[in-house]
Amino acid sequence: MAVNYFGTLNVIRDALPDLHAGDRDSITVISSMAGVLPCFGYGAYSPSKFAVRALCEVLRQELKPGASPSPSYCRRMWTPRSWRPNSQPGHRNCRH
């Protein structure tokens, strides 16, 4: 939560004054499909990404139209650090 949610919140909060002052005020928030469809083994990660998704929805209602965040939901990235045999696409415990 400290990085995924509060990091996103703090960056948006710090950037809003500059975005409102300029003529371009779009915000793109990088999130994850884990915040849309939870997957086995991501019990700590998925809730933090759900929180980012909810933050974007709330800010979309609270901010002026041009300054509302647009979440980008990235699919799973396969890296040596994230690879686990039980979480490969097609494994019975993981929804992709």
N, C-alpha and C positions, 0 to 999 in steps of 0.2 A: 504494500500500500504506500509506503514512504516514497518510492520512486515512481511507480506506475500512476497512482492517483495524485498524491500531493505534489509530485514533481510536475505533472501536467497542469494542475491547478495553479501552482506558483508561477510557472512560465506564462500562462494565460493572463493571470492577474498583473504581472509585471509588464506585459506587452500591451495591454489594453489602452493605457493612456497614449502611447505612441501610435497605436493603430487608429484611435479616434482622431488624433491630430492630423494625420496624413490623409491623402486621397485614396489610399489602398488599405483596406482593413479586413482582409480575409484571414482566417485562422484554419489551418489544417492540423488535425490531431491524429497522430499515428496510434492506432489501437491494434486489436487482434481479434480474429474470429473466435478466440477463446472467451471473449466478452459477449459473444452472441450465442455460440453453441459450446457449452462446457464439455470437457473431455476428461476421461478417467486419468487420474494422476496429476491433475492441475488444480488441486484444492486450494492452494494459496494464490495462484496466478489468475485463474478465471474470475474470482470475485473482484480483484483489483481492476481488471479490464471491464467488468460490468459497471464498476463505479465510474470509470472514464467515459463509458457510453452514456450513463445517466447524467454526468456532468455536462456533456455536449448537448443533451436534450434540454436540460434546465437552462443553460446559457442561450440556447437557441430561442427560448421563450423570453428571457430577460433582457437580452442585448438588442441593439438596433439591427435591422435585417442584414446589413453588410458585414457586421462584426461577429455574426454567429459562427461557431466552430463547425467545421465539416470533418467528421471522423472518417478515417481511412482504415478499413479493416483488412489487415494483412493476413494472408494464410500462413500456415506453419512454415518456418524456415528450418531446413535440415542442416545442422552444423555438427561438427564432431562433439561439441559440448552438449547439445540437446538430444542427440541420438540415444534412444533406449529401445531395446528389442521389443518391449511390450507396447510401444506407442507408434509403431509403423503404420502407415495407411493400410486399411484392410484388417487390422487386428480387431478382434471382437470387442475389446474394451475401449476403442477409440472411434469417435464419430468424426468423419471428415466430409 
